Amino acid sequence: MQEKNFNSSEELLDSLKFCVIDLETTGGNPDTEKIIEVGMLRIENRKISEERSFLINPQKEIPDFVQKLTGIKKADVEHSPKIEEVIDEITQFIGDSILVAHNTSFDIPFLNGVLKKLQRPTLDNKVICTNIMTKYLIPDIMSSNLQYMSDIFNISHSQAHRAIEDARATANLLLKYLEIFEEKKIRKVNQLYYPRNKFELDRVIVENSEGLSEVFKALSRIQNPCVLSVKGDNGVILTILPIKNPSVEVEEMKSFLSEFRWSQIHIRLCGPFIEGLFFMNANFIKIPETYRKKTIEYLKKRYVLPSAPNLIEEQDFVITPHLISGQYIVYSFLNFSPYCQLVFKFPSHKKKLHQFLLGQISRFEVQQKSKRKVFLQYDLKEIFLSLFHHSLTSDPKLYLSLKNSDIKDDRKVYIDLIEKMSLECPDPYSFPTKHL
């Protein structure tokens, strides 16, 4: 069946009905475990219109870990209805709405398992998982659990692992995403289920038919560093440009970009400016030689900086906040390449970080015989090092330099230094709260 055409994103999104659902159960296996709580909300015209919540008597013991997780005790459910007594009310509330959960791979199969046991028709509604949607919209995010997403988007979530509270938080996260889909000019319902490419929150893709004015409009809104990539016919990359202060550089970009015959321009937020430098270095070889020269000329003219030829020898590791709140990047100068880095969450990935750092040191001392490997495009090297050094010195709070001896020290004092940085710069880029 052909998708209906809508005049606007707003009209499309307002036409959809959603039922957000969350289950609490005695365990994960629908064949042997039982539902103890159901929370549901109906969304129509992009507003929560109704909600329903049931405590369910599972007719079996609730394991201790489930009681601790949910706070639901035997006394709370012993006088509650059995699932077969409310299942019709549940399915009627769902109706033909699009089903939404933050983990549809659990909630929907579990509910369908119950329906099968009760010899009722299973649900064949369209399904959206806000957890998977999050990973499409924020590809580099390392944790997409409901509590973390609620914190990021300032969504109230006071009682995690209670069905109605989790359903409310999921509903509000969905509504936030629907706002974003409208801003990104969604045109087809199918794009809700597979929100790839132009829907990522850290990027904007401008087609030639939209004109350079759309590019400059996007740049003027950006307060953080970004990377601009220009593509010509057949997807050939014509330039990759890290931009430190996009809203300030718009006028200079106008004359620079007017010289390109382009088909698409991609703008991507990159957190620290040095992340943009690494991205440029990794992909610079793909740019035709004429445009490489043009890019370097622009950077040298834009950033008149002293050279820093000894930068790589002066550093061992540099740690800086990642674009996404709570995430960090560590760059290795022992094996200096576009790929020798680690994105980690702090403090939950302390062990992973320590293993990465020790692995880099071991490789440097054993395989490389204490000689640094440097993978930098030759014609890019001078301006790359100048810009990198300028970033380290002009924004000292954003960068933490570590020596090999800091990592080998059994006291692991460097962990305290990262914690200090996380307290002083908890969310320097306000992403994804502020997004493209």
ABEGO torsion letter per residue (X at the ends): XBBBBBABAAAAAAABBBBBBBBBBAEABAAABBBABBBBBBBBGGBBABBBBBBBBAGBBBBAAAAAAAGBBAAAAAABBBAAAAAAAAAAAAEABBBBBABAAAAAAAAAAAAAAAGBBBBABBBBBAAAAAAAABAABABABAAAAAAAAGBBBABBGBAAAAAAAAAAAAAAAAAAAAAAGBABAAAAABBBEAABAABBBBBAAAEAAAAAAAAAABABBBBBBBBBBGGBBABBBBBABAAAAAAAAAAAAAABBBABBBBBBAEBAAAAAAAAAAAAAABBAAAAAAAAAAAAAABBBBBBAAAAAABABBBBBBABBGBBBBBBAABBBAABBBBBBOAAAAAAAAAAAAAAAAAAAAAAGGBBBBBBBAAAAAAAAAAAAAAAAABAAABBBBBAAAAABAAGAAAAAAAAAAAABABAAGOAABBX
